[in-house]
Amino acid sequence: MTARTLDITLSTEDPDAAARAALSVARLMAYLPASCEVEYSVTDHRLALTISTPTDHPAVEQALTRSLADPALGAWHRA
């Protein structure tokens, strides 16, 4: 099966959340299906994520929605 990719950008206005961006990525990854691979970059108050997955995008989108509802990630939103 060929992997599919999703490019997601998240942003925050919270300087404390921005300072913990790598930890936020780890928390977000915990919600994703185990088969996903994530590459990310951090710039200022933004996270750019590339998620490679052999599963359907809706499952990944649902996981992202659940992750952003987590209070620990509450400062982040889709840009």
C-alpha positions, 0 to 999 in steps of 0.5 A: 500500500502506498503511503499518503501524506497530509501537510498540517500547519498549527499555530499558537499565540501563547509564547509558553506553548510555542516554547514547548512545541516539540513536546506538543508534537509528541503529545499530538503523535500519541493520538495518531494511528501507530502506522503514521510517521511524522516529520515536523518543523518549528518556526516562531509560533508555528508547527508544520507537520507532514504526516505519512500514513497507510490508513485513511485520511479521515482516521488521521483527521479524527485523531488530529481533532481529538488531539487538539481538544486535549487541554494540554494542546489547547493553545494550538489551532490549525492555521 
